[in-house]
Each structure stands twice: as structure tokens, then as C-alpha cells.
Amino acid sequence: MTVHLVGAGPGDPGLLTVRALELLRRADVVVYDRLSQESLLDLAPAAERIDVGKAPGHVRLAQSEINDLLIERGRRGETVVRLKGGDPFVFARGGEEAAALRDARVPFEVVPGITSAIAVPAYAGIPVTLRHSSTSVTIVTGHEEPGVDGAEGTVDWQAVARVGGTIVVLMGVRSLPRIVAELVVHGRSPATPVALIRWGTTDAQETVIGTLADIVARAARARLEPPVLAVIGEVVRLREKLEWFETRGQSLEAALVEAR
């Protein structure tokens, strides 16, 4: 009787961990979300599949209902894999699920996954840190909704703007105008480079480059829809030299031409 909170990684199935693969192969039930690659479900051919994915404007199950589902299936003595995009403890509500399981006295295991906060910039040719220049990285959520039902924002954008280094924003494309305004008003230069990466590490990956001054307009022209990750900082300039994933076909073609 164990519920396994498993990180599915950022999207590329090749980035799944060995432990995650082992658990999927012997799972009785897989409870999965929108950002975990559905192709990974083929690794659990005998398992029941339960889709609890959330999309903007559409929620299949509330978080409390997901918690109850995990508890119920765990108590049946089944091997339950809760498959979550990225890492279960990085803006994936894995902590809430683990706490609910602990309170219900249902055994659980946490299987870390490769977080999109690091992997997606890497696939776009952007290192999130650089020795001597960008020596810190701040990971924040862009999914907060200040002003909704009287709620206040939970991110201290003044502190984020002033800490320096690289800022990685997850789930922030809908809030991009507000995030940009907050960073600029609190001291970040409008000339600061920005990369927006959609469906990072997958074949559908696309990247929009700009600055804090123009990235909102560029995102609108590109009609970017979630999931989108933002990288803000000087490290974005490295993409021009280090881009490899989106141009890998072009690089092969150029090499063939040169070989001729």
C-alpha cells in the first residue's frame, strides 16, 4: 500500500528517471496531469489511467478531490503512481498531496523529476547560471492571481527584482504584463533580455526572445499559449551561441552540405 509521487520530467520522455520507469511498469493505477507526457502512460500498459489534469479555465478535479482519490486508492493496497510534470515538489502541489497522505496514514514515496525550471532553459540554449556574472537563480510562479476574491499576491516582486541573477517564471504567460511591470518598477532595466519557451524539451518547443521593454508585444504577436516558461536575465544572451535543440535538424543539414 504505497502512493508514489513521481516526477515525469519536463516533457522529453528520455528525461524520465530510472526509478520512475520502474514504478510505471508495475503500477496498478496512474493518476496523471496535463503536463506529464501521455506517451509515458504506455510504460504502464496494465494500469488504470485517471486524468486529473488542470488546464487554464478548466479543472477536472479540485486539489482536495485529488488528495481524496490518492488516499482512497492507496488504502486499497494498490501501487499508485501520481505522475506529475517536472518535479512533484516544484510548483506541482506534491507537498500538499504528501501532507494529505501522511495525515491519512497512507505510506508514500517521493520520486524527484527533472524540473522544467532548469531543463527547459537548457533545451533553449540558456544556462540559468554563469560563473562570475549570473551566480543566482530565482524560481517563482506566475500563476498567482492577486485581486481575485480579495487575494493578495504571494510573490514579493520587489525582492525578486533586486536580488539580481536569473529569474525563471513558471506558468506566467497569462500574467506576463503584470510581471514585467512589477520587475521594471522595482528596478530591473527595460533592456533586460527575456526568453519565453513554450512546450520546452518537446518537438513542439518554440522560443520567443525579447527584452522587458518589448516581450509582452512579442508574446502577443506569437500568440503564445500555456505552458510557457520565462527566463529573465543576462544569461538569455547565450542562446545565440548555445542554441542546439530547435536547430538540430538545421545543424545536421549544414554539416551534410559542408561534407559534400
VENVENKA-V832951 format. One record per residue. N is the residue number from 1. RES is the residue in three letters. SS is DSSP state (2 for helix, 1 for strand, 0 for the rest). Layout:
n=N res=RES ss=SS
n=N res=RES ss=SS
//
This chain:
n=1 res=MET ss=0
n=2 res=THR ss=1
n=3 res=VAL ss=1
n=4 res=HIS ss=1
n=5 res=LEU ss=1
n=6 res=VAL ss=1
n=7 res=GLY ss=1
n=8 res=ALA ss=0
n=9 res=GLY ss=1
n=10 res=PRO ss=0
n=11 res=GLY ss=0
n=12 res=ASP ss=0
n=13 res=PRO ss=2
n=14 res=GLY ss=2
n=15 res=LEU ss=2
n=16 res=LEU ss=0
n=17 res=THR ss=0
n=18 res=VAL ss=2
n=19 res=ARG ss=2
n=20 res=ALA ss=2
n=21 res=LEU ss=2
n=22 res=GLU ss=2
n=23 res=LEU ss=2
n=24 res=LEU ss=2
n=25 res=ARG ss=2
n=26 res=ARG ss=0
n=27 res=ALA ss=0
n=28 res=ASP ss=0
n=29 res=VAL ss=1
n=30 res=VAL ss=1
n=31 res=VAL ss=1
n=32 res=TYR ss=1
n=33 res=ASP ss=0
n=34 res=ARG ss=0
n=35 res=LEU ss=0
n=36 res=SER ss=0
n=37 res=GLN ss=0
n=38 res=GLU ss=2
n=39 res=SER ss=2
n=40 res=LEU ss=2
n=41 res=LEU ss=2
n=42 res=ASP ss=2
n=43 res=LEU ss=2
n=44 res=ALA ss=0
n=45 res=PRO ss=0
n=46 res=ALA ss=0
n=47 res=ALA ss=0
n=48 res=GLU ss=1
n=49 res=ARG ss=1
n=50 res=ILE ss=1
n=51 res=ASP ss=1
n=52 res=VAL ss=0
n=53 res=GLY ss=0
n=54 res=LYS ss=1
n=55 res=ALA ss=1
n=56 res=PRO ss=0
n=57 res=GLY ss=0
n=58 res=HIS ss=1
n=59 res=VAL ss=1
n=60 res=ARG ss=0
n=61 res=LEU ss=0
n=62 res=ALA ss=0
n=63 res=GLN ss=2
n=64 res=SER ss=2
n=65 res=GLU ss=2
n=66 res=ILE ss=2
n=67 res=ASN ss=2
n=68 res=ASP ss=2
n=69 res=LEU ss=2
n=70 res=LEU ss=2
n=71 res=ILE ss=2
n=72 res=GLU ss=2
n=73 res=ARG ss=2
n=74 res=GLY ss=2
n=75 res=ARG ss=2
n=76 res=ARG ss=0
n=77 res=GLY ss=0
n=78 res=GLU ss=0
n=79 res=THR ss=1
n=80 res=VAL ss=1
n=81 res=VAL ss=1
n=82 res=ARG ss=1
n=83 res=LEU ss=1
n=84 res=LYS ss=1
n=85 res=GLY ss=0
n=86 res=GLY ss=1
n=87 res=ASP ss=0
n=88 res=PRO ss=0
n=89 res=PHE ss=0
n=90 res=VAL ss=0
n=91 res=PHE ss=0
n=92 res=ALA ss=0
n=93 res=ARG ss=0
n=94 res=GLY ss=2
n=95 res=GLY ss=2
n=96 res=GLU ss=2
n=97 res=GLU ss=2
n=98 res=ALA ss=2
n=99 res=ALA ss=2
n=100 res=ALA ss=2
n=101 res=LEU ss=2
n=102 res=ARG ss=2
n=103 res=ASP ss=2
n=104 res=ALA ss=0
n=105 res=ARG ss=0
n=106 res=VAL ss=0
n=107 res=PRO ss=0
n=108 res=PHE ss=1
n=109 res=GLU ss=1
n=110 res=VAL ss=1
n=111 res=VAL ss=1
n=112 res=PRO ss=0
n=113 res=GLY ss=0
n=114 res=ILE ss=0
n=115 res=THR ss=0
n=116 res=SER ss=2
n=117 res=ALA ss=2
n=118 res=ILE ss=2
n=119 res=ALA ss=2
n=120 res=VAL ss=2
n=121 res=PRO ss=2
n=122 res=ALA ss=2
n=123 res=TYR ss=2
n=124 res=ALA ss=0
n=125 res=GLY ss=0
n=126 res=ILE ss=0
n=127 res=PRO ss=0
n=128 res=VAL ss=0
n=129 res=THR ss=0
n=130 res=LEU ss=1
n=131 res=ARG ss=0
n=132 res=HIS ss=0
n=133 res=SER ss=0
n=134 res=SER ss=1
n=135 res=THR ss=0
n=136 res=SER ss=0
n=137 res=VAL ss=1
n=138 res=THR ss=1
n=139 res=ILE ss=1
n=140 res=VAL ss=1
n=141 res=THR ss=1
n=142 res=GLY ss=0
n=143 res=HIS ss=0
n=144 res=GLU ss=0
n=145 res=GLU ss=0
n=146 res=PRO ss=0
n=147 res=GLY ss=0
n=148 res=VAL ss=2
n=149 res=ASP ss=2
n=150 res=GLY ss=2
n=151 res=ALA ss=0
n=152 res=GLU ss=0
n=153 res=GLY ss=0
n=154 res=THR ss=0
n=155 res=VAL ss=0
n=156 res=ASP ss=0
n=157 res=TRP ss=2
n=158 res=GLN ss=2
n=159 res=ALA ss=2
n=160 res=VAL ss=2
n=161 res=ALA ss=2
n=162 res=ARG ss=2
n=163 res=VAL ss=0
n=164 res=GLY ss=0
n=165 res=GLY ss=0
n=166 res=THR ss=1
n=167 res=ILE ss=1
n=168 res=VAL ss=1
n=169 res=VAL ss=1
n=170 res=LEU ss=1
n=171 res=MET ss=0
n=172 res=GLY ss=0
n=173 res=VAL ss=0
n=174 res=ARG ss=0
n=175 res=SER ss=0
n=176 res=LEU ss=2
n=177 res=PRO ss=2
n=178 res=ARG ss=2
n=179 res=ILE ss=2
n=180 res=VAL ss=2
n=181 res=ALA ss=2
n=182 res=GLU ss=2
n=183 res=LEU ss=2
n=184 res=VAL ss=2
n=185 res=VAL ss=2
n=186 res=HIS ss=0
n=187 res=GLY ss=0
n=188 res=ARG ss=0
n=189 res=SER ss=0
n=190 res=PRO ss=0
n=191 res=ALA ss=0
n=192 res=THR ss=0
n=193 res=PRO ss=1
n=194 res=VAL ss=1
n=195 res=ALA ss=1
n=196 res=LEU ss=1
n=197 res=ILE ss=1
n=198 res=ARG ss=1
n=199 res=TRP ss=0
n=200 res=GLY ss=0
n=201 res=THR ss=0
n=202 res=THR ss=0
n=203 res=ASP ss=0
n=204 res=ALA ss=0
n=205 res=GLN ss=0
n=206 res=GLU ss=1
n=207 res=THR ss=1
n=208 res=VAL ss=1
n=209 res=ILE ss=1
n=210 res=GLY ss=1
n=211 res=THR ss=1
n=212 res=LEU ss=0
n=213 res=ALA ss=0
n=214 res=ASP ss=0
n=215 res=ILE ss=2
n=216 res=VAL ss=2
n=217 res=ALA ss=2
n=218 res=ARG ss=2
n=219 res=ALA ss=2
n=220 res=ALA ss=2
n=221 res=ARG ss=2
n=222 res=ALA ss=2
n=223 res=ARG ss=0
n=224 res=LEU ss=0
n=225 res=GLU ss=0
n=226 res=PRO ss=0
n=227 res=PRO ss=0
n=228 res=VAL ss=1
n=229 res=LEU ss=1
n=230 res=ALA ss=1
n=231 res=VAL ss=1
n=232 res=ILE ss=1
n=233 res=GLY ss=0
n=234 res=GLU ss=2
n=235 res=VAL ss=2
n=236 res=VAL ss=2
n=237 res=ARG ss=2
n=238 res=LEU ss=2
n=239 res=ARG ss=2
n=240 res=GLU ss=2
n=241 res=LYS ss=2
n=242 res=LEU ss=2
n=243 res=GLU ss=0
n=244 res=TRP ss=0
n=245 res=PHE ss=0
n=246 res=GLU ss=0
n=247 res=THR ss=0
n=248 res=ARG ss=2
n=249 res=GLY ss=2
n=250 res=GLN ss=2
n=251 res=SER ss=2
n=252 res=LEU ss=2
n=253 res=GLU ss=2
n=254 res=ALA ss=2
n=255 res=ALA ss=2
n=256 res=LEU ss=2
n=257 res=VAL ss=2
n=258 res=GLU ss=2
n=259 res=ALA ss=2
n=260 res=ARG ss=0
//
